[in-house]
Amino acid sequence: MTRSVLLALEFNVSIDELQYRAIKIVLILGAAFLTSRLLYALVKRVLTRSLEEGGENFRRRLRKATPNVFLHTSENRLRTQARVQTLISVAKSVIAVVVWLTAFVAVLGVVGLNVGTLLTSAGILGVALGFGAQNIVRDFLAGFFVVTEDQYGVGDVVDLGPDVRGTVERISLRSTSLRDVHGVVWHIPNGQIQRVGNKSQLWARAVLDVEVAYDTDIDLAEGVIRTVAEALAADPEYLADILEAPEVWGVENYTVYGMAIRVVVKTEPASQFGILRELRGRIADAFHEAGIDFGPSRFEGKGS
């Protein structure tokens, strides 16, 4: 009789202990869920407000200093929203990993497993994996700063190093994909990008060096170039792409063949390439009509 009573008491105690542990686990999981949701909402609100207000303040100051920089702001607004969404996604992932990993360890403690031993084993495994994942971590960190600093965005024309130039088609924390002028898509790990030349940020400049023979009348050549450039800026087809009146800077360089006269046009981002092509053609026609001879190398133009 006494033995039966003891067994019953032990059974009741074990049942109560199981119920207590189950309730504790439910409370831990519920707390983790609420914590993750609250942190996610807080981070989302902070990032949205800081990035959008910071970007707007920057654009307001820039418009005040240079009124002609921004004729259209929709693209900049979309860029800001893309950055906010990317950072929110990253923050959500980090919060989920930290909160639920902490909850998992707490649950193991409630169950009765030796958390210290598990953490030691996990630490050794983490070190081993860390050595093999250094490049991945570097890529993610570099991608994070690309997004937060707005170094470039989808649609920008960029120079990421030797033979890697083109239009950005996709950005992730791991890599950047861009398509070059030949249609080749390049996938570059963000950690391997050492420098970024963005030809599409805020504004661009079409720079054209027109080489003429040494016996050319400089004033005449500059006058023809200026007339052509101003006519191009007044053309309705290109009016929205040109931000300021074209400028003829004069003789930029002497070569063994002739003199290079430089003309520059401030344009919308990524519009300088089309402006350069049109400008070359119109100057060629105007020089032919005016009887002006080119130097042997003819043109040297670039968009900056």
Order of alpha helices (4+ residues) and beta strands (2+ residues): alpha-alpha-alpha-alpha-beta-beta-beta-beta-beta-beta-alpha-beta-beta-alpha-beta
